[in-house]
Amino acid sequence: MKNYTVKPYTAEDYVLWNAFVSTANNATFLFHRDFMEYHKDRFLDYSLLIFEEDTLKCIIPANRVEDTLFSHQGLTYGGFVFDAKIKLGEVIAIAKAVLAFLNQKGIKRLQLKLIPSIYNSFFAEAIEYVLFLTQAQLIRRDCLSVIDLTKPYTITRTRKESIRRGEKQQLVIKEELEFDLFWNDILIPNLDHKHQAKPVHTAEEITKLQQKFPKNIRHFNVYHQEKIVAGSTIFITDTVAHPQYISGNPQKNALGSLDYLYHYLIADVFKDQNFFDFGPSHEDNGKKINEGILFWKESFGAKTTVQDSYQLSTANYSLLENVLI
């Protein structure tokens, strides 16, 4: 079995890290250091690089909280990000090296929020076999509502009626580079009213991120009689378009504003993507599903795929010995 060296990320690794992300088997722009570090003051970064001699084979975007390492809590997904030519035996050996390293550093647990398969360029599920071998526990499973844009999908009659309502109201959709109007007039008031919460990103943060990743972050507002009534911020990867934020004013049902916007995004703007990922509809840490939100997503033709989160003991690195016989 090959020998691997595990190294915590430092600023000196910036170029190497980002170059790896650009060619990895299962990476997206969320793993670029410019994206990860917009909120570096909120997390103790403990990202890892794994080398075979001088060749970088794997990275792990991560943060540490006491004796637990998390695949980065500031990201929607994460875990082991591999070289495009990685083989199963190498994955097992790399995982063993990482777990042994963490155990030696006093980190007792590793939590991984896996990358949904729709985001991978190629099959990239070898780490799930490793999780089986190391007796990892499934601690959460999110149901993602996804439209497969490579296949026919059906929009319900109710949704079509709402889209026509938007047409009759002469709604106007504009792609915008400014986020303040949507954030201040629509998103922040809605999140505060419904959930007593704030957006993960401030308007200033999302603006800076969009400037760094203009092809990956796009924003659309909906106007009625020149007044903003709805909007959505979309994160785009090689295979997936995902609405990171979506919100409308109290007249969204009467106007059909969100349905009109999403029909435009799905059927026109992002029709050449493989998938349109509405994301989960969960509450109560994933144990309850908001039936109304789920119904709305499925009425556009979305089906369910899952995103799993696991926890394992780093001491279980020994279980990866003598696997290949």
C-alpha positions, -999 to +999 in steps of 0.1 A: +000+000+000+013+034-009+024+059+017+006+092+021+014+124+039-013+145+055-007+182+059-030+210+073-038+238+049-018+271+052-020+303+031+011+291+012-010+263-003-035+287-018-025+282-055-019+245-052-053+240-035-072+260-061-055+243-090-065+209-075-101+220-071-102+230-108-094+194-120-107+172-092-132+144-097-158+158-072-151+195-066-172+226-072-164+263-068-175+261-032-141+245-024-121+274-039-103+292-011-118+325-021-153+311-014-144+292+017-126+322+033-153+348+031-164+336+065-131+325+079-137+345+111-166+322+120-147+289+118-114+274+129-102+261+095-085+227+096-086+218+059-062+190+049-040+182+019-030+146+013+002+139-008+017+108-024+053+119-023+051+154-040+018+148-058-014+161-043-040+134-044-068+146-021-080+176-002-106+179+026-123+213+032-128+212+070-131+230+103-123+219+138-145+222+169-127+209+199-121+171+193-143+169+162-134+176+126-163+186+103-163+186+065-166+224+065-197+236+084-197+268+063-203+248+031-234+230+018-214+198+012-179+186+015-157+156+025-129+139+006-121+156-027-101+134-050-078+135-080-097+127-111-077+094-117-081+081-081-087+043-077-105+025-048-074+011-033-059+046-031-091+060-015-089+034+012-052+041+019-058+079+019-087+076+043-066+054+066-038+080+066-062+108+073-080+090+102-046+080+117-034+116+114-065+130+131-064+105+159-028+114+166-037+151+168-064+144+194-093+146+170-116+118+180-145+122+156-149+130+119-182+143+105-188+143+068-217+159+049-212+142+016-214+158-018-246+148-035-239+125-065-255+150-090-226+174-084-199+149-094-183+149-128-177+111-126-186+083-102-172+094-069-187+072-042-157+052-031-156+071+002-190+056+010-175+022+009-148+034+033-175+047+056-190+012+056-156-003+065-150+021+093-184+015+109-195+051+104-229+061+116-255+078+094-265+108+115-286+127+089-302+122+056-316+152+036-341+147+008-332+170-022-358+178-048-341+177-082-352+180-118-333+158-142-330+182-171-316+155-194-350+137-193-386+147-198-403+161-167-439+172-161-452+204-146-486+202-130-517+220-142-518+241-111-483+253-117-489+261-153-519+282-143-498+302-119-471+307-146-499+320-169-510+343-141-475+358-141-477+364-178-510+382-175-496+404-147-468+413-172-441+405-147-406+414-158-375+393-149-341+409-148-307+394-141-290+418-116-255+423-103-268+443-073-282+423-043-292+450-019-327+456-032-336+419-030-319+414+004-334+444+021-369+445+006-377+408+002-353+383+017-344+397+051-380+407+060-393+373+050-367+353+069-372+374+100-410+371+098-412+333+090-381+319+108-367+347+130-335+341+110-311+360+087-295+350+054-263+330+057-246+357+035-249+394+040-256+415+009-220+426+010-207+391+012-228+377-016-218+407-038-181+401-033-186+363-039-205+371-071-177+393-083-151+366-077-173+338-093-195+356-119-202+324-139-211+305-107-234+330-089-262+347-108-291+366-094-326+373-109-353+398-097-390+399-106-407+432-110-444+441-111-452+476-123-415+485-117-415+473-081-395+442-070-418+414-059-395+383-059-360+371-066-336+342-065-298+338-063-286+307-082-253+288-076-241+271-107-217+242-110-206+222-141-237+199-137-262+216-114-281+249-110-292+254-074-312+282-060-293+293-029-319+320-020-355+323-031-382+346-018-412+366-028-434+394-013-468+386+003-485+389-032-464+360-047-493+337-050-517+363-065-490+374-089-476+340-097-442+356-093-421+327-080-437+302-104-432+326-134-395+331-123-387+294-119-403+283-151-381+309-168-350+297-150-356+260-155-370+260-191-348+287-204-317+300-185-305+267-171-320+242-196-286+230-206-275+220-171-279+183-161-299+190-130-319+218-113-315+212-075-342+229-054-324+216-023-341+201+008-375+210+024-366+200+059-371+214+094-362+201+128-326+191+118-339+170+089-365+150+108-395+168+094-405+179+059-424+210+051-451+194+030-462+227+013-427+235+001-421+199-010-454+200-030-443+232-047-410+217-058-425+184-070-451+203-090-423+215-113-413+178-119-387+174-092-378+140-079-360+130-047-323+122-042-306+122-009-276+138+008-261+119+037-241+130+067-219+105+087-199+104+119-171+081+126-144+075+151-109+083+140-096+054+160-113+031+134-084+037+110-072+003+120-103-012+103-088-002+069-058-025+072-057-056+051-088-047+031-073-056-002-064-093-003 
